[in-house]
Amino acid sequence: MRTRISVLSIFLVVILLLLSQGFAVIVVYKDGSILEGTIKDLNSNYVVVNSTLGEIQIPVSNIQSVVFKDGTIPQSGQEFSLNGRKFRGYVTELSKDYAVVTTWFGKIKLNLKSGSVDYLGFEKVELPSITSETFFQVELVLNDYYICALVNGEMIVGTELNTSGEYITLVDSYKNTFFILKGALEYIYIPYKRAKGFDLVVLHNGQKLYGVVKKLSDTQYEISGQWGKVVVNQNDVVFSTYQETKEQSSQIARYDQPIQQSATTLIEKAIYDKDGVATIVVDDPVKVEGKEVRKINIYPKEIVDPRTGITFVLVPGGVFKMGGDVSWRNVEEDELPQREVYVSAFYISKYPITVKQYLDFLKASQIGSSIIAGKQISPVEIDFLGQKVRVSYSAPAILLNVPITGINYASAKAYCDWAGYQLPTEAQWEKAARGTDGRRYPWGNESQTNYN
């Protein structure tokens, strides 16, 4: 029994000694010299270190950096590092438990006991100013993390999100608190499970917000969430899921008898019925391409989906020549014979899907690794409890408006499923590309030798 007690006592003494020693650090002075030891105390004026030379009290004004993890000594005191991720900035407040650092997007309160801090810089640096205007978008994601995408493309991931004055506060898994200026934000991604009762609101300036919508008056709505609160005018809302609305993709004019007059005259005679339907009563029948018609569908030439920002153009229904002509050279067998095919009217995106539009899909859907990110997009991973966890995606700002490339059919279909679209059929694609007269190329039958 005595032996057990002695061993236990020694073990407890060793543990207590280790705890009392604090954590090991390397202090880098502004003159380049270094001091190794363990932290005894930290405050905004001094760093107290136990070293082989004894207890040394170092004025913060003499310190370039304090290194908490073994590794490369930082060359500058104008940066700090968390789990291998460097930020430009410097310490403004210090204690034994935490440090507050200032950086370009705001400030961070670092938990020094979390083991996530690699090193701290103490040299003040000029940082870019952030506009006071806020124009961040709010999206939903399927994972369990809040994600803040900054205007420079950086991603910050956390488990708790709130608002505090001019800041969005985000707490990560190490209990580091990021105070992000709202003007530095481009997107805030909120987990679906934390978005109970949220509706989507799209404003005329393109801003998308998910939050709880409250009608304040006949002209104003309040939208609120973890990200804060905003009041918007009803006239500024172009799309919302807050209340059920009927979107008329077309207006149908019905005629009690066939008519044959100019379009302007017909519109002038139109009598509004209801639900986007008007009636025109005329004396003479209307014929189109020699065929009598009793109903005319009226579609907008272009429509814009406010959710994705994609512009669609109408391809009218009707018959077109599909396939190749035997007189053309190098025509594949499955393109023959050329035949007439009927295709109903449809809308097709005016431009190829861009990197930005595909990036929105990847960020919001958080699909599995089977979906290809494309050549221009890179995954964003964080260190979570020693494991690399993919939390989002990013792309260089200069490439956001170019077409996405390097994806396969399954990835394109996944994008369409997410957005509520569908890929064009072969007949739809061919009619949209070549028109109705059977030409080989969109511009004619001869291949081009010069390209822009």
Residue, then its C-alpha position, 0 to 999 in steps of 0.5 A: m500500500r505504501t508503495r502504491i501511495s508513493v508512486l501515486s504521490i510522485f505521479l501527482v507531483v510530476i503532473l503538478l510541476l508540469l502544469s505549473q511550468g506553463f507552455a513552452v515558447i520562443v520569444v523573438y526580440k526585435d533585434g533578432s535574438i531569441l529566448e526559449g522558456t516557458i510562460k509564467d505570465l502574459n499581459s499587454n505590457y510584459v511577457v514573463v518567461n522562465s528560462t535557463l537564465g531564470e525568470i525574465q520579464i520582457p516588455v512587449s515593446n521589445i518583442q517581435s514574435v512569440v512562437f508557441k509551436d516548434g517550427t520555423i521562426p517567423q521573419s516578420g512580427q507583422e503576422f500571426s498563425l493559427n494551425g498553419r494558416k497565416f494572417r497579416g496583423y498584430v497583437t493589441e491585447l494580451s493575457k495568460d488565457y487569450a490574445v486579441v489580434t487586429t487584422w484587415f477584416g477585423k479582430i480575433k480573440l485567440n484562445l491561447k490554451s487551445g493549442s491552435v496558435d502557432y505564433l503571434g506578431f507584436e509589430k504594428v502594421e498598416l492594414p487596408s480600410i474596410t467600407s462601412e457598407t454591407f452587401f453580403q449574401v446569406e446562403l444555406v449549406l448542408n454541413d454543420y458549420y457556419i462559413c464566412a466568405l470574405v471579399n478577398g476569397e478567404m474562408i473562416v469556418g466556425t460552430e457558432l455565429n452571431t452579430s455584435g454591432e458592426y461585426i459578425t462574430l464566429v467561434d471556431s472549434y478551438k474557441n477562437t472568436f473572429f470579429i469580422l467587419k460586415g463590410a469585409l464579408e461576401y457570403i455567410y453560409i448557415p447550416y440548414k438545421r440552424a435555419k428553422g423558419f427561414d425564407l429566401v428574399v432576393l432584392h433588386n440589387g442582387q442581394k440574397l438573404y435567408g432569414v425570418v421574415k416579418k411584415l412591418s407594414d404594407t411597404q416594409y419587411e424585416i429580415s433577421g437571422q444569426w447574421g443580424k437584422v435588416v428592414v427592406n422596402q417591398n418594392d425592392v424585393v424581386f423574389s421571396t418564399y415568404q408568401e406564395t406567389k404565382e409566377q406567370s412564365s407566360q401570358i396567354a391570350r385567348y380568342d373567341q374567334p380567329i383574327q387577322q390584324s396587326a399585333t399592335t391592334l390586337i393588344e389594344k383590343a385586349i380585355y383583361d380576364k384574370d390570372g394573366v389571361a386576356t381576351i380579344v374579340v375580332d372579326d376576321p380569322v388570324k393565320v400563322e404560316g397559312k394555318e388558322v390559330r385560336k390561341i397565342n402564347i406570349y413569352p418574355k424574350e429573356i428572363v432572369d432567375p433571381r436565385t442564381g442570376i442566370t439569364f435565359v432566352l426563349v427558343p420558340g417551339g416548332v419544327f426544325k431540321m435536325g441532323g447532318d446533310v449527306s453533302w457535308r464532309n465528315v458527317e458521322e453516321d448517327e447524324l444521318p439522315q437530316r429530318e424534321v423534328y418538333v420541339s416545344a418552346f423552352y428557355i436556355s441559359k444565354y451564356p455558359i454557366t460561370v465559375k461563380q455560379y458553379l461555385d455557389f452550388l458547391k458551397a451551398s450544396q456541400i455535395g460529396s467527393s463524387i462531384i467534380a469541382g472543375k479546373q478553376i475551383s479549389p477545395v477549402e479544408i480546415d484542421f479539425l481535431g487533427q483531421k483535414v475536413r473539407v468545408s467549402y470551395s474557392a476560386p480566384a476572383i479574376l476567374l469568377n465570370v469565365p465559363i466553368t470547365g473540367i466537369n463531367y455529366a454527373s456534375a453538370k446534372a447535379y448542378c441542375d438538380w440543385a438549381g431546379y433546372q435540367l440539361p438540354t436534350e440533344a434536340q433542344w441543344e441542336k435547335a438552340a445552336r443552329g436555328t430552324d433552317g438546317r445550317r451546319y453552324p450557328w453562323g452558316n454552313e462554312s467553318q470559320t478560319n479566324y476566331n476572336 
